[in-house]
Amino acid sequence: MKKLISLFLLFIIFTSCKTTSVIVTSKSEAEKQGLYKKPEVVINTTSEKKKKNFIEKVEPIVSEISPKKDIKSRLSTDENSDDFIISTSDSSYLVEQLINAALENLGARYRSGGSSPDGFDCSGLMFFTFSQFDFVLPRSSNEMSKLGTVLNPNQYKKGDLIFFKTNGRKIINHVGLILEVLEDEIKFIHSATSKGVIISSTKEPYYKKTFAQVNRIYSSF
């Protein structure tokens, strides 16, 4: 009897300590949680209209500036400030596309130095995602953390970059893209060494402990 009571108490302790956050590793699960929205495609009766509507709905926003330039040459800055911020009149729509572009790579494997769907490291995923919209970010998370404005907690929004100092390091060495900001939680997509491209949460003890800052590199949302 004492053995059964002991097992029951251990079960209660285990379930009470279990995290409520679920690691998301697939687009279908992200869609269920409202973090991913499939691109809308409108199909009309004629083939020409079908092709036209498909392009209008799915084709991403691409800057008219070509070839691609380093992001600092595409940023605006106040003359009295060293902050660099992307200037765009339709950044909220661009943010939605950036998020969807990042989510297209859910499940991709982790690869040190990787910046393609064959494998990503954390900064490689951000570099690849932004490059699809002609924004060429620095190649390291630490350099990325020097762009834009470091935000206060009440300013965080989806599309911001979230940074961490992992493995006890004193400098920023990990980055993700914020998908959702809740009252006491931030959900973000990133490439983790153990699981590849996944969605994680600041409720997870590891990321709660190693969180460093959030940066915005857009002038408006």
N, C-alpha and C positions, 0 to 999 in steps of 0.2 A: 504493500500500500504506500509506504514512504517513497519507494522508487517511482511509482506512478505519479505521485504528487510532485516529486522533483523534476520529472520529465515534463509535466504540465507547466511548471513554473519556467523552465528553460524555454519552452515553446513560446510562452507569452513574452518573455524578454527578447527573444529573437525577432518575433513579428513586430514588436513595438519599435525596434531599432532599424528595421528594414526601411530603406529609402523609398519615398513615394514617386521619385522620378524614374522614368523608363527610358533607357537608351534607345534611340530610334536609328535603325540602320537601313530602312527601305523607304522608297517614295510612297508606297501604299499606306504604310503606317503614319508617315508624315502627313499624308492627305487626310487620314482619319482624324488626326489631332488638329487639323486646320492650319498646318504650317506650310503646306504645299498646295498650289492650285495649278491644275493642268492648263496649258495654253488653250485659249478658246479658238476653235476653228469653225468658221461658217461655211457651209457647203450649199451652193446654188445649183440650178438646173443645168446651165451651160458650162462647158469646160473652161471657157475663158473667165467667166465670173467666179468659178470655183478656184481657179488658180489665183486670181486677183485677190479674193477674200482671204485665201490661205496666207498669202504674202503679207497682207495688211494686218492680220491678226497675230501672226507668229514671228514675223521678222523683228529682231531686236532693234532698239534704238542704237544707232551707230553715229558717232560724231562725223561731221563733214571734214574734219581735219585729217589729212592723210599725207604721208604715212604716220603710223603711231608715234607719239612723242612721249618722253619722260613725263610723269605726272606733274612734276613741279613746273614744267613749261605750260601746263594746261590749267594751272590753278591761279586764283586771285588772292591777293594779300593786302591787308591794310598797310599803308606806308609806315605806320608806327608799330607794326607787329611783325613777328617772325612766323606767325601761323599761316599755313597754307590750307586753303579750303577749295574744293571743287565748286565751280560756279556753274549752275545749270538752272534753267527756268522750269524744268519738269522733273525734278529730282525724285519726287514720290513715285512716279511711274518707273523711273530708272531703278529705284530701289527694289520695287517688286520684281523687275526683270533680273536684277543681280541675285536676289534671293532664289528665284526659280532656277537660274543658271547654276548656282552653287548646289542646289538640291538635286539637280540632274545627275550629280556625281555621288550621291549617297551609295555607300557600299563599295566604292572604289578602295583598293588596298593602299596601305601606307607604304611610301617609299622615300627614304632620305634623299633630299635633293630633287624629288619628283615634282613636276608641274604640268602633268598631262593626265588624262583619264586612265592611263596605264598604271599610275601610281602618284600619290601626292604626299608631300609633307605639309605642315600647317600653313606656312607662308606660300608654298607652291599652289595650294588650293585657292587662296585669295588672289595671288598673282594671275592664275589662269582665269578665274571668274571675271575679274575686272578687265583683263586684256580683251575679252570678248566684246567689250564696249569701248574699246580704244583708250582705256586708262591703264597706263603701265606703272604699276606700283613698284616700290623697291622690293628686292628679292628676299629680305629677311624681316622677321616679325619685329625685331628691335628697331630697324629703320622705319618700318610702317608706323610704329608707335610715336614717331616724331612728326607725323603728318597731322594736319587738322587741329582740332581743339579737344583737349582733355575735358570730359564732361563731369558734372555733378550727378549723383544718383537720380535726382528727379528729372534729369534731362535725357536719360537713355531712351533710345527708340530703335525699332528694327532698322537694319541697314547700317548701324554703327559697327565699328570694329571693336572687339573685346580682347583684351590682352592679359596674359598670365606670366608669372615667374615660377616655373615648375622645377622640380628636382633640387630645391633648395638654392637655386641660383639667385644672384642679386640683380640680374638684368632681365628684361623681358625676353622671353624665348618661345612664346606660343601665342597664336592669334586665331580668332574665329570671327564669324559674321553673325550678328544678332538677328534672330528670327522672330522673337516674341519677348516682350517685357511685361511681366506680371508684378503684383504688389511686392512679392518677396522672392522672385525668381526670374532669371534670364535664361532663355533657351537659345542656343547658338549652334551653328554648324561648323565643324572643324575636322581636321584629319588627325586622329589619335594614333600613336605608335602601335598600340595593341589591337585596335579594331578598324583602322582606316577611317574613311569619311563617315561620320555619324553626327547625330544631334545629341548634345549633352545639355546639362543644366547646372546652374550655380548652386543648386541645392545639394548636388553631389559633394561630399566632404572634400574630395581632392581639389575640385575647382573653386569651392568656397574658400579654401585655405590659400590657394595660390593666385587668386584674382589680383590683378594689378590696377587696371584702368580701362576706361572706354573712351574711344576717340570718334569724333564725327569729322568726316572729310567732305561734307556737303554744306553748301551755304544755306540751304533751306530744305524742309521736308513737307 
